[in-house]
Amino acid sequence: ELTANRGKVDDTTQDMYAMENVIASNDSGTVLRTEELKWRNSDQKIVTDKFVKITSPNDIIEGYGFESDQHLNHYVIFNVTYSSSPKKEN
């Protein structure tokens, strides 16, 4: 699922751009928040060089630069500025 204030599609490449208050999530509970996101049609990857915050059931990670498969299952944040794992209660 993807929401944003604005978006566009490049007619030539079929790449999709989402801008302003971008929120992407998957069925596993992973949520990505950023201000700009691009979905590349050629390799079906989600990318940005902007600040991102990923919240998942196991982690909270923030940083700059991001690449992921389109399902947000396998992702990389290139310049991590914050990382936390919530403590599990016994």
C-alpha positions in Angstrom: 0.0 0.0 0.0 1.3 3.4 -0.9 -0.1 6.9 -0.1 1.3 10.3 -0.8 0.2 13.9 -1.4 1.4 13.9 -5.0 2.5 11.4 -7.6 3.4 11.0 -11.2 4.3 8.3 -13.8 7.0 8.7 -16.4 5.2 7.7 -19.7 8.5 6.5 -21.3 9.9 4.3 -18.5 6.7 3.7 -16.5 8.6 4.6 -13.4 6.4 6.0 -10.6 7.2 8.9 -8.3 5.5 9.7 -5.0 6.1 13.0 -3.2 5.2 14.7 0.1 4.1 12.6 3.1 4.9 9.3 1.5 3.9 6.2 3.4 4.4 2.7 2.1 3.5 -0.4 4.0 3.3 -4.2 3.6 1.2 -7.0 5.1 4.0 -7.9 7.5 3.7 -4.6 9.4 6.6 -2.8 7.9 6.0 0.9 7.3 8.2 3.3 5.3 7.9 7.0 5.7 9.7 9.5 3.5 9.2 12.7 1.5 10.0 11.3 -2.0 10.1 7.8 -3.4 10.6 6.3 -6.8 9.5 2.9 -8.1 11.7 1.8 -10.9 9.8 -0.3 -13.5 13.0 -1.8 -15.0 14.0 -3.8 -11.9 10.8 -3.3 -9.8 12.7 -1.6 -6.9 11.7 1.2 -4.6 14.5 3.8 -4.2 15.1 7.2 -2.6 18.1 9.3 -1.6 16.0 11.2 0.9 15.6 10.6 4.7 13.6 7.5 5.5 12.1 5.9 8.6 11.3 2.2 8.6 9.1 0.8 11.4 8.6 -2.9 11.6 7.5 -5.2 14.4 11.2 -5.8 15.3 13.0 -2.6 14.5 12.9 1.2 14.0 15.6 2.4 11.5 16.2 5.9 10.2 18.7 7.2 7.6 19.4 8.6 4.2 19.2 6.6 1.0 17.1 3.5 0.6 16.5 0.6 -1.8 14.0 -2.2 -1.5 12.1 -4.8 -3.4 8.6 -3.6 -4.1 7.1 -5.6 -1.2 9.4 -4.0 1.4 10.7 -7.4 2.5 14.4 -6.9 1.6 15.7 -3.4 2.0 18.8 -1.5 2.6 19.2 2.0 4.2 22.6 3.3 3.1 23.4 5.9 5.7 21.8 4.8 9.0 21.4 7.6 11.5 19.3 5.8 14.1 18.4 2.2 14.9 16.4 0.6 17.7 14.9 -2.7 18.6 12.0 -2.6 21.0 12.5 -4.7 24.1 10.4 -7.8 24.3 8.6 -8.5 27.5 9.1 -11.9 29.1 
